[in-house]
Amino acid sequence: MPKMIKGKLYYSSQEAADESDISKVTLLRWIKKGLVKEATKRDRNNWRWFTEAEVNQIKRVAAGEQ
C-alpha cells in the first residue's frame, strides 16, 4: 500500500513494479541500465520510494513508449 509522506504519495519498489506490470527484478535492472530514473526518495533503510510521476514513467517504459 502506498505511503503518504508530507502530503505526497510514495510507492515501494515492489508496488511500483506491480503498478507497471513488471517484476521488481526487471525494475531494478532497468534502473541499473538507465532505462528509468532512480527513485528520488530513500528511507533510513535505504529503500527506494517512488513518486506517482516516477511510477507513471516506469509504466511508459513498460509499455514501450520510453
C-alpha positions as CSV (number, residue, x, y, z in Angstrom):
1,M,0.0,0.0,0.0
2,P,1.5,3.4,-1.0
3,K,2.6,5.7,1.8
4,M,1.6,9.3,2.3
5,I,4.7,11.3,3.3
6,K,4.4,15.1,3.7
7,G,1.3,15.1,1.6
8,K,2.8,13.1,-1.3
9,L,2.1,9.5,-2.2
10,Y,5.1,7.2,-2.5
11,Y,5.3,3.6,-3.8
12,S,7.9,1.0,-2.7
13,S,9.9,-0.7,-5.4
14,Q,7.6,-3.7,-5.3
15,E,4.5,-1.5,-5.6
16,A,6.0,0.5,-8.4
17,A,6.8,-2.8,-10.3
18,D,3.3,-4.2,-9.6
19,E,1.6,-1.0,-10.8
20,S,3.7,-1.3,-14.0
21,D,3.0,-5.0,-14.6
22,I,6.7,-5.9,-14.4
23,S,8.8,-7.7,-11.8
24,K,10.8,-6.0,-9.1
25,V,13.9,-7.6,-10.6
26,T,13.1,-6.0,-14.0
27,L,12.6,-2.6,-12.4
28,L,16.0,-2.8,-10.6
29,R,17.6,-3.9,-13.9
30,W,16.1,-1.0,-15.8
31,I,17.4,1.4,-13.1
32,K,20.9,-0.1,-13.4
33,K,20.8,0.2,-17.2
34,G,19.5,3.8,-17.0
35,L,16.1,3.0,-18.7
36,V,14.3,4.5,-15.8
37,K,15.5,7.1,-13.3
38,E,16.5,6.1,-9.7
39,A,13.9,6.9,-7.1
40,T,14.2,10.4,-5.7
41,K,13.5,9.3,-2.2
42,R,15.0,6.7,0.1
43,D,14.2,5.9,3.7
44,R,16.6,5.3,6.5
45,N,16.9,1.7,5.5
46,N,18.0,2.9,2.0
47,W,14.8,1.5,0.5
48,R,13.6,3.2,-2.7
49,W,10.3,5.2,-2.7
50,F,8.9,6.3,-6.0
51,T,6.5,9.2,-6.6
52,E,3.4,8.8,-8.7
53,A,5.1,10.6,-11.5
54,E,8.1,8.2,-11.3
55,V,5.7,5.2,-11.4
56,N,4.0,6.7,-14.4
57,Q,7.4,7.0,-16.2
58,I,8.1,3.3,-15.4
59,K,4.7,2.4,-16.8
60,R,5.6,4.3,-20.1
61,V,8.8,2.4,-20.4
62,A,7.0,-0.9,-19.7
63,A,4.5,-0.1,-22.4
64,G,7.4,0.6,-24.8
65,E,6.9,4.3,-25.0
66,Q,10.0,5.4,-23.2
